[in-house]
Amino acid sequence: MRYLVAIDGSDQAFDAARVLTHLSPSEHTLFLHAVDIPRPSYPALASDTAQELYHNVELRMREKGERLVQRAVSLLPNGVGLVESRVEGGSAAEVILSTAERELIDLIIMGARGLGPAQALIFGSVSLRVATHASCAVLTVPVPMPALRRVLLAVEGQQDAGVALQFLTRKPFNHPVEVYVLTVLALPFGEGEEKTVFEPLGDMTLRSAQQFVEDIAGRLSTLPYCAMPVSKVGPPAATILTYAEELRPDLIIIGSHTRNTISRFPLGSISHKILHGTRLPVLTLR
């Protein structure tokens, strides 16, 4: 596995760096800090003095970035694999995404400062943009992860399940974990007589869903993981969040069906609602 750890100086970024203690040693781990240098609106008209000022600002920001990255690297225990540190210029989300694609990264790990839905809509969120548009898995860490023993894996269908199984087959965790495989059925069968007519179909669908997660749990148990199947009925995002509050996992794993196109930014998707609605670390798979 190839990891990219995004460092921005926040407490959450250093919490993200510490997560490496719970992950299998990597083939290569890149610690990355993005320096977004302010530029004059009309650079051709700027004086030599102004240009020198911008150069000095950039130099100081890069030096600060180097110190932040080295501090993050110093938090790592021995045996995490090959580690590289780098400071790149540009907006944080674009630098992270382009570097991850160029370096063939398997997992981006980054802190999340917990912007609410309204703030994220108005101001944007680096972690949300990366989780949405990355071509690889993204682990967002809003709080420290002192242990990684219990995982909630939420799957919608065969596509999610296949991606999750492929990722977990690589045995990305340092220690054995319990995996609770959850699927949620939203059954919009109406009320009253209409609901009564469709109840047999709902029962059949629920049995099929339970068989679906039992199959996934069975396959995980051969890897080996300790896997438990769970099926529920209700609004998907809200039901996942409610079950997470009951289970208190160390990590939530979800799939994402988004695409790397800004115009299709899916603010209402299940994965976004999970990212906004929990203070637990969330691993978004591709």
Secondary structure, DSSP 8 states (H G I E B T S, - for coil): -EEEEE--SSHHHHHHHHGGGGB--EEEEEEEEEE-----SSGGG--HHHHHHHHHHHHHHHHHHHHHHHHHHHT--TTSEEEEEEEEES-HHHHHHHHHHHTT-SEEEEE-----HHHHHHH--HHHHHHHH-SSEEEEESS------EEEEE--SHHHHHHHHHHHHT--BSS--EEEEEEEE-----SHHHHHHHHHHHHHHHHHHHHHHHHHHHHHHTTT-EEEEEEEES-HHHHHHHHHHHH--SEEEEE----S-GGG--TTSHHHHHHHH-SS-EEEE-
